[in-house]
Amino acid sequence: MSESRPYRYASHLACPRCEADYALDSLRQLCACGSPLLVRYDLTRLAATWRPEQLAERPWSLWRYHELLPLAQPEAIVSLGEVVTPLVELPRLGDDMRLPRLVMKDEGLLPTGSFKARGAAVGISRARELGVTHLAMPTNGNAGAAWALYAARAGIQATIAMPEDAPYITRQECSLAGAHLSLVDGLISDAGRQVAGFVAATGVFDASTLKEPYRIEGKKTMGLELAEQLGWQLPDVILYPTGGGVGLIGIYKALQELQAIGWVKGPLPRLVAVQAKGYAPIVRAWQEGARESRFWDQSRTRAFGINVPKALGDFLVLEALYATDGRAIAVSEAAIDWEQRRAAQLEGTFVCPEGAAVLAAARELSTLGEIPADARVVALNTGAGIKYPDDRDLGVPRLAADEALPIPESTTRRPS
Amino acid sequence: MSESRPYRYASHLACPRCEADYALDSLRQLCACGSPLLVRYDLTRLAATWRPEQLAERPWSLWRYHELLPLAQPEAIVSLGEVVTPLVELPRLGDDMRLPRLVMKDEGLLPTGSFKARGAAVGISRARELGVTHLAMPTNGNAGAAWALYAARAGIQATIAMPEDAPYITRQECSLAGAHLSLVDGLISDAGRQVAGFVAATGVFDASTLKEPYRIEGKKTMGLELAEQLGWQLPDVILYPTGGGVGLIGIYKALQELQAIGWVKGPLPRLVAVQAKGYAPIVRAWQEGARESRFWDQSRTRAFGINVPKALGDFLVLEALYATDGRAIAVSEAAIDWEQRRAAQLEGTFVCPEGAAVLAAARELSTLGEIPADARVVALNTGAGIKYPDDRDLGVPRLAADEALPIPESTTRRPS
């Protein structure tokens, strides 16, 4: 299939707060007003020339949606093989929580084992295209790991600051990739201040969440894939674990763009932002009906990716919740642990703690009657459980090399 | 596209040693002669009715090759979303080892983070189709993890014995999935004896490597995918880390079947079995020109998946090496560590130690002149590096929350 249409339909950068516009092909961070910038597309022109059937012969990677991505040309792509992640049916777990139409998009199958690969793939590709040679960012682990590895592939230097409590393996990923990594005795907000100081001192590109406009475009592909995998029919509810919130904003942006080009119809799904009770600034803001969140400085959660005391894009997250009749909800640590085990036992899927939080939230909203049993519900598992080893005693018997395996009570012995 | 052709073309089970045949749809373990059994297909009939173009509209998962898989019907599939794993170009690492056409098939993107998901997906699907309700197996970690999780999804009980030195996260996978797991103070060969005793005492299905004929059919899909991804052109060399050897035998079987139905032409690629110097029974056998390996009981390697002192299918591995003008090669622990870091720094890919062993072997064979610079070389990375956290001190600086990030020497400070 030869395509003589443009590779890209991105037109400019726009501020969602003050509505200022910026040219696309210059290196930008925040708007002059301090708000994140978003990429805008010529959706009218795109609607006139792009059809779902044109996707049929394209590779199953996030780059199949290049018309809705910011790269000027395919040669700029920096890829580690970003597969379209599977939409896994969860019939037994769904029945167990009276949501028989529950499905899970499993982001653990991306390179680096988390959805952060999407932001890194598009963010790094675009950074390289714009001439970046060194970037800096704070991280709760997975984003830093993904950006460090994609940066290495692109030949870009990365300076990364990470709380020392972040999942251990992510520091190994950064270190192996050759990033300049520092561990911080503090929160991601502390690491963020350190990165801001570093950027001020050096002029290095600031790749912090939403301080550049392209990471969100990568995250957006979750929404594009989801819509295509559901045959361009929107589900009723999408649940997402929310730390910095870029994934949720990205999905919302994707669905709005698909609506604008006429590929999906009807009301957008209700978007549910899931946090942990130990860290729930978005939930508190939503409960107050606020437009922004306030800094949250107590406590913590095992779902480390959610540990963001105050997200730069909080107002965009809240706007998406209000606009879709969605909501925010916080779940307990006990519910996260229980649901992670339940999912493994009933469905064989080993989700990350953030993914378990989402499943626990679905269960709670079902119990509360806020999601009806016939709803088509999509849960996002943002990463592979294998990135989060847990030191708790698993109660596994230890045998000498010549001992016999214990026979479970339910198993019959052969007559001897 | 409606397809009225059969879903499956498997015809019977055959012994590669004594040539006995067995009916397909009964539960079988080894041949009466003690050899593994292999699934045979009606390749003549398949050649007459199957064309590569018929794959075009099928989902990008290993099930797209169902004509060459043993399931009687699609309803039997137990899936966690087995994506077609990417073939990642490694131009900088390739140049670095004078193999500019080096590519890597990255099996770390499968569910459970390793190629073992292929064997488990097909093995468990087929086990369920044949009525298995409980299975037992020894494992070096990843296979047990994959089988435990797929078994949970299928509602099958799993009893698993694992050396206590196996990667930590794999015991967590087994435990979360609800498997009956035991840790053994010994090698996989000890665990294998324990499983044999358990099977003798209970009559539980023995899912040990090659003691049932279907795991290898799952592994085979690596070869099928590889051939399709290369446009049905065979590469010159395929390197594979070899413990039990099923992956390598599976790739060999896949390529032979594709040859038989006329989808690939010309000589098969040279197959290279990669082991670690601390554990190299196949290499020793190959050096001796032997048809089988001898038990290897000294030493160990960080590439834990290779720790197999004597593989049941060793004669099939060696046959594949001899038949393709391939070879076996052992690499050092230092080379594994160095190559793992090199791959991350040059290409942004975090391979597992077994995958690093394969890349180290490619480098060594290039240096020895055994692989020419213009060869199309495929390296298999069998799992995600994130499954193997490493306690070595990474030398990462630790900062207080109010300290400044160190500025790398190569980075210019802004004039203040």
Interface residues (C-beta under 8 A of the other chain):
Chain A: A56 E57 W60 S61 V78 S79 L80 G81 E82 V83 V84 T85 P86 L87 V88 D106 G108 L109 L110 P111 T112 G113 H134 A136 L149 Y150 A151 A152 R153 A154 Q157 T159 A161 E164 Y168 I169 R171 Q172 E173 S175 L176 A177 G178 H180 L181 S182 L183 V184 D185 G186 L187 D190 Q194 V195 G197 F198 A200 A201 T202 G203 V204 Q340 R341 A344 Q345 L346 E347 G348 T349 F350 A384 G385 I386 K387 P389 D390 L394 G395 V396 P397 R398 L399 A400 A401 D402 E403 A404 L405 P406 I407 P408 S410 T411 T412 R413 R414 S416
Chain B: A56 E57 W60 S61 V78 S79 L80 G81 E82 V83 V84 T85 P86 L87 V88 D106 G108 L109 L110 P111 T112 G113 H134 A136 L149 Y150 A151 A152 R153 A154 Q157 T159 A161 E164 Y168 I169 R171 Q172 E173 S175 L176 A177 G178 H180 L181 S182 L183 V184 D185 G186 L187 D190 Q194 V195 G197 F198 A200 A201 T202 G203 V204 Q340 R341 A344 Q345 L346 E347 G348 T349 F350 A384 G385 I386 K387 P389 D390 L394 G395 V396 P397 R398 L399 A400 A401 D402 E403 A404 L405 P406 I407 P408 S410 T411 T412 R413 R414 S416
